[in-house]
Amino acid sequence: MVTVDEVTRELEKVVDPEIGLPITEMHLVDEITIKESGELFIKYHLTAPFCPPIFAEDIGMNIRQLTSKLSGVSKVTVVLHGHALANEINQRVNPDYKPPA
């Protein structure tokens, strides 16, 4: 089974395109949850609620791509919160994402 440490090591490779630092170093990752089935849930935020959506989507896609390659991961859900366009970005990053009611 994949571990939080393994996931975190992959997240260290995700760099904020505006600032040029890893998202882990900037403390932008809020939650990493791993189910026994190998499903991975990662919740993150950005430095401001109006960061350019293209950067927000790029970060989310990088998180998804890097962590989905880890051994033992069956599914990855990446959720951005605190951004003005979070629901739209989450739908683009996660094909099966359904916004909270």
Secondary structure, DSSP 8 states (H G I E B T S, - for coil): ---HHHHHHHHTT-B-TTT-SBTTTTT-EEEEEE-TTSEEEEEE--SSTTS-HHHHHHHHHHHHHHHHTSTT--EEEEEE-SSTTHHHHHHHHSTT-----
